[in-house]
Amino acid sequence: MAVTFNISDEVMQDLLSDKVSRMILESIRTVPKSTSQLCIECNIPTSTAYRKMQKLSDYKIIRKIGTINEAGKREILYKSTFSVFEKI
């Protein structure tokens, strides 16, 4: 089932021109990760990660996946909804 996105060219260009957003999308392209994992892997502050994740979520480029971690606590992971982002 193909997913259709209604994202304007300006929005797509904005997202692709943002280095941090590209790093996040590349990181979660195949393996869902938590915000804390992304902060470490992408070397970005927590506030930046949450701001970028919210923007990507608003445009439905990423999705949240709820899971239970090894300690038995609920954890939110993020996964890219498509993989058209190649390294620019």
N, C-alpha and C positions, 0 to 999 in steps of 0.2 A: 504494500500500500504506500503510495507516494504521498509525501507531505507537501502542501502548497504553502508558501510564505508570501505575504503581502508586505514586503519591506521595500521602501523607496530606495532609489539609487543613492540618494544623499545619506540615508541612514546606514546603508551597507558600506558606503565609502568611509563614513565616520567610524564604524566599528572596525573595519579592516585597517584603517590608518592608525588605530590606537594599538601601540605595541603591547601593552598589558592585556588588553582584551584578546589579542591574538595569542599571547602566551597561555592565557587561561583556556581558550578554546582548543588549542593544540593539546594541552595537558589533559583535558577531559574528553577528547575526541573518542577514545576507545575504552577508557576506564573511568568510571564515576569516582569523584573525589570530594572530600569535605573542604570547607573554606579554609580550615587550618592547614590541611595538606597543601592546598594551592598557595597559601601564604609562604610556606616553607619552600616549595618547589619553584615558585616564580619569584621568590625574594621580594615580596610586596607587603606593605602594612595591612593589618586586618581591616582597617576602615576603607582602604582602597579596594581590597578584595570584595567586601560586601557591596560597595557602591557599584563596582563593575558587574558583579553577579546580578544585582538588581536590574541594572540596565539591560543586560543580556536576557534576563528572565522576562522583562517587560516586552521585549521584542520576540519572545518565544524561540530564541536561539538555543537556550539551554532549558533543561527541565530538572525539577527536584525529584529525588528518589529517597523515600524514607526507609531506613533500615535500622536494625538493632546491632550495636557493636559488640565486641567480645566481652565488655564489662556489663552487658545487658542494658545499656542505655540507648535511647533513641538518637539516631544520627541522621542528618540530612546530607546527602551526596548530590552532586551536580553532574549532569551528563549533557554533552552537546547533542542537539536534536538532528544535526546533519553534519556531514564531513566534507564540505566543499572548500574549507579553509586550507589552502596550501600555503606553504611558507612563501612569504613575499619578500 
